[in-house]
């Protein structure tokens, strides 16, 4: 089973898969382009089996299969910023635009998948990358370490991608004492519950839901409320 989970496309180089240790993996937080590129390759070359499961779940869902058929992309060329800015407060589109601005984030930062041959599998990984910030928005999680680790737990549980699993397991190591206490008391239990209970987020055609009330969408997807005490 372990070997099966490490199957990769023909273009993937076995040597590349061996040189990535967990230490290098978590160093992805550093602003080093070479390391970031290594992490991107790691995610692609170890995610083949998981991508097949993602594709299967998407094909078995009407909205997910439409996404696979259309293969929409999320970047500055496809987003209508003026339209998003015109949407009422509380809609998904308005909340997403606010997230991008508040965190100084651009959708163009997501790297293109290069090491997966199958078009659907490559798109599944690409889609995961491009909806990551939308997951943050939908889940109401900030981009700090606590928020990032919580989102990674949910993505790891739903997608099974080794990159997500590694980040979820190793991320807490970087937390300070008070952060770790919050993480164990609030963030981790909530994230695990959400990962189990929420509907498959990769089946959400976000681009067709910009005008939907974000709280209504959360209820539709069975996303639990985050603890108010935190």
C-alpha positions as CSV (number, residue, x, y, z in Angstrom):
1,X,0.0,0.0,0.0
2,X,2.8,2.4,0.9
3,X,4.5,1.8,-2.5
4,X,1.2,2.2,-4.3
5,X,0.7,5.6,-2.7
6,X,4.0,6.7,-4.0
7,X,3.2,5.9,-7.7
8,X,3.9,8.9,-9.9
9,X,3.7,9.8,-13.6
10,X,6.3,8.6,-16.1
11,X,7.9,12.1,-16.3
12,X,8.5,12.1,-12.5
13,X,12.1,11.4,-11.6
14,X,12.6,8.8,-8.8
15,X,15.7,10.7,-7.6
16,X,13.6,13.8,-7.0
17,X,11.3,11.9,-4.7
18,X,14.2,10.6,-2.6
19,X,15.9,13.9,-1.9
20,X,13.0,15.5,-0.1
21,X,13.3,15.0,3.6
22,X,10.7,16.3,6.1
23,X,13.2,18.9,7.2
24,X,13.4,20.4,3.8
25,X,9.7,20.1,3.5
26,X,8.9,22.3,6.4
27,X,11.6,24.8,5.3
28,X,9.0,25.8,2.7
29,X,8.0,28.6,5.0
30,X,11.3,30.3,4.1
31,X,11.2,32.8,1.2
32,X,13.6,30.8,-0.9
33,X,12.3,30.2,-4.4
34,X,14.4,27.1,-4.9
35,X,13.0,25.5,-1.8
36,X,9.5,26.5,-2.8
37,X,10.0,24.9,-6.2
38,X,11.2,21.7,-4.5
39,X,8.1,21.6,-2.3
40,X,5.9,22.0,-5.4
41,X,7.6,19.1,-7.0
42,X,7.3,17.0,-3.8
43,X,3.6,17.7,-3.8
44,X,3.2,16.5,-7.4
45,X,5.4,13.5,-7.3
46,X,3.9,12.0,-4.1
47,X,0.3,13.0,-4.8
48,X,-0.5,10.7,-7.7
49,X,-2.6,8.1,-5.8
50,X,-4.4,10.8,-3.8
51,X,-5.2,12.7,-7.0
52,X,-6.9,9.6,-8.4
53,X,-9.1,9.5,-5.4
54,X,-9.9,13.2,-5.7
55,X,-10.8,12.7,-9.3
56,X,-13.1,9.7,-8.4
57,X,-14.9,11.8,-5.8
58,X,-15.4,14.6,-8.2
59,X,-16.6,12.4,-11.0
60,X,-19.2,10.9,-8.6
61,X,-20.6,14.3,-7.9
62,X,-22.6,16.4,-10.4
63,X,-20.9,19.7,-9.4
64,X,-17.5,18.1,-9.1
65,X,-17.8,16.4,-12.5
66,X,-18.8,19.8,-14.1
67,X,-15.6,21.3,-12.6
68,X,-13.5,18.5,-14.1
69,X,-15.2,19.0,-17.5
70,X,-14.9,22.8,-17.5
71,X,-11.5,22.9,-15.8
72,X,-11.9,26.5,-14.6
73,X,-8.8,28.4,-13.5
74,X,-8.5,30.9,-10.7
75,X,-6.0,33.7,-11.4
76,X,-6.0,37.4,-12.2
77,X,-6.9,36.8,-15.8
78,X,-10.1,34.8,-14.9
79,X,-11.3,36.7,-11.9
80,X,-13.6,39.7,-12.4
81,X,-12.4,41.9,-9.6
82,X,-14.9,44.7,-10.4
83,X,-17.7,42.2,-10.2
84,X,-16.5,40.8,-6.9
85,X,-16.2,44.3,-5.5
86,X,-19.8,45.0,-6.4
87,X,-21.2,42.1,-4.5
88,X,-23.0,42.7,-1.2
89,X,-21.3,42.2,2.1
90,X,-21.5,38.6,3.3
91,X,-21.4,36.9,-0.1
92,X,-18.7,34.5,-1.0
93,X,-17.2,36.7,-3.7
94,X,-17.0,39.8,-1.4
95,X,-15.5,37.7,1.4
96,X,-12.9,36.2,-1.0
97,X,-11.9,39.6,-2.4
98,X,-11.6,40.9,1.1
99,X,-9.4,38.0,2.1
100,X,-7.0,38.6,-0.8
101,X,-6.7,42.3,0.0
102,X,-6.5,41.9,3.8
103,X,-3.7,39.4,3.5
104,X,-2.0,40.9,0.5
105,X,-2.4,37.6,-1.4
106,X,-2.6,37.1,-5.1
107,X,-4.2,34.1,-6.8
108,X,-1.3,34.2,-9.3
109,X,1.1,32.7,-6.7
110,X,0.0,29.1,-7.3
111,X,2.5,27.2,-9.4
112,X,1.6,25.3,-12.5
113,X,1.6,21.5,-12.2
114,X,4.4,20.0,-14.3
115,X,5.0,16.5,-13.1
116,X,1.7,14.8,-13.6
117,X,0.9,13.5,-17.1
118,X,-2.8,12.7,-16.8
119,X,-4.8,15.9,-17.6
120,X,-7.5,15.2,-15.0
121,X,-5.1,14.3,-12.2
122,X,-2.9,17.3,-13.0
123,X,-6.0,19.5,-12.9
124,X,-7.1,18.0,-9.6
125,X,-3.8,19.1,-8.0
126,X,-3.9,22.4,-9.8
127,X,-7.4,23.0,-8.6
128,X,-6.4,22.2,-5.0
129,X,-3.7,24.8,-5.2
130,X,-5.9,27.5,-6.6
131,X,-8.9,27.0,-4.2
132,X,-6.6,27.0,-1.1
133,X,-7.3,30.6,-0.4
134,X,-11.0,30.1,-1.0
135,X,-10.9,27.3,1.6
136,X,-9.4,29.8,4.0
137,X,-12.2,32.2,3.2
138,X,-14.9,29.6,3.4
139,X,-13.6,28.2,6.7
140,X,-13.0,31.7,8.2
141,X,-9.4,30.8,9.0
142,X,-6.6,33.5,9.0
143,X,-3.2,33.0,7.3
144,X,-1.2,32.8,10.5
145,X,0.3,29.5,11.6
146,X,-2.8,28.5,13.6
147,X,-5.1,29.1,10.7
148,X,-2.8,27.5,8.2
149,X,-2.4,24.3,10.2
150,X,-6.1,24.1,10.7
151,X,-6.8,24.4,7.0
152,X,-4.1,21.8,6.2
153,X,-5.7,19.3,8.6
154,X,-9.0,19.7,6.8
155,X,-7.4,19.4,3.4
156,X,-5.3,16.4,4.6
157,X,-8.4,14.6,5.8
158,X,-10.4,15.3,2.7
159,X,-7.8,14.9,0.1
160,X,-5.1,12.7,1.5
161,X,-2.3,14.5,-0.4
162,X,1.0,13.7,1.3
163,X,1.9,17.4,1.1
164,X,-1.1,18.3,3.2
165,X,-0.6,15.5,5.6
166,X,3.0,16.5,6.2
167,X,2.1,20.1,6.8
168,X,-0.7,19.2,9.2
169,X,1.6,16.9,11.2
170,X,4.7,19.1,11.2
171,X,3.1,22.5,11.4
172,X,2.3,22.5,15.1
173,X,6.1,22.1,15.8
174,X,6.5,25.8,14.9
175,X,3.8,27.0,17.3
176,X,4.7,28.9,20.5
177,X,3.4,27.6,23.8
178,X,0.3,29.8,23.9
179,X,-0.5,29.1,20.3
180,X,-0.1,25.4,20.9
181,X,-2.5,25.5,23.8
182,X,-5.1,27.2,21.5
183,X,-4.3,24.7,18.8
184,X,-5.0,21.7,21.0
185,X,-8.0,23.1,22.7
186,X,-9.8,24.8,19.8
187,X,-8.2,24.5,16.4
188,X,-7.3,20.8,16.1
189,X,-10.7,19.5,17.4
190,X,-12.6,21.8,15.2
191,X,-10.5,21.0,12.1
192,X,-10.8,17.2,12.7
193,X,-14.5,17.6,13.1
194,X,-14.8,19.7,10.0
195,X,-12.6,17.3,8.0
196,X,-15.0,14.5,8.9
197,X,-18.3,16.2,8.7
198,X,-18.0,18.8,5.9
199,X,-18.9,17.9,2.4
200,X,-16.0,17.4,-0.1
201,X,-14.8,21.0,-0.7
202,X,-13.2,20.1,-4.1
203,X,-16.8,19.6,-5.4
204,X,-17.6,23.2,-4.8
205,X,-17.8,25.2,-8.1
206,X,-16.8,28.5,-6.3
207,X,-16.9,30.5,-9.5
208,X,-20.7,29.8,-9.8
209,X,-21.3,30.7,-6.2
210,X,-19.8,34.2,-5.9
211,X,-23.2,35.7,-5.2
212,X,-24.2,33.2,-2.6
213,X,-24.3,34.1,1.1
214,X,-21.2,32.6,2.7
215,X,-22.9,31.5,5.8
216,X,-25.6,29.8,3.8
217,X,-22.9,28.0,1.8
218,X,-21.2,26.9,5.1
219,X,-24.5,25.4,6.2
220,X,-25.0,23.7,2.9
221,X,-21.5,22.2,3.1
222,X,-22.0,21.2,6.8
223,X,-19.0,23.3,8.0
224,X,-19.2,23.5,11.8
225,X,-19.0,26.9,13.5
226,X,-15.6,27.7,15.0
227,X,-15.6,27.9,18.8
228,X,-16.7,31.4,19.8
229,X,-14.6,31.4,23.0
230,X,-11.3,31.3,21.0
